[in-house]
């Protein structure tokens, strides 16, 4: 298999866009999510596809209204390739969701199409494919720093 990769600068910019997305999703930062996306964004979650910025943001509004107290996304193994007049960034992700009744770890893949607009890469099509969900016991927020007087 031969894959044509983009130059390092463009790859870094695409990775930065995906990292900013993960931080914004975790923090419920709808303004940043809006800034990262095109107005006519398409979003695919496994088999369901929606169009438009408000439908995209509705996903994160619903997430913010859920019982999830904390979420953390980890994005790895990014591969950035040319796609039409933009780039495609493929990556693995793991999202850990902490809820009062348990913890979930979601394992999946992103395959996002990005376009350059006024010097920024914007999400044209956000694709989220979930491979597995792992249910875990409730996690605690308690932590005692190592070497402290309480440890």
Buried (B, 14 or more C-beta within 10 A) or exposed (E): EEEEEBEEEBBEBBBEBBBBBBEBBBEBBBEBBBEBBBEEBBBBBEEEEBEBBEEBBEBBEEBBEEEBEEBBBEBEEBBBBEBEEBBBBBBBBBBBBBBEEEBBBBEBBBBBBBBEEEEEBBBBBBBBEEEEEEEEEEEEEEEEEEEEEEE
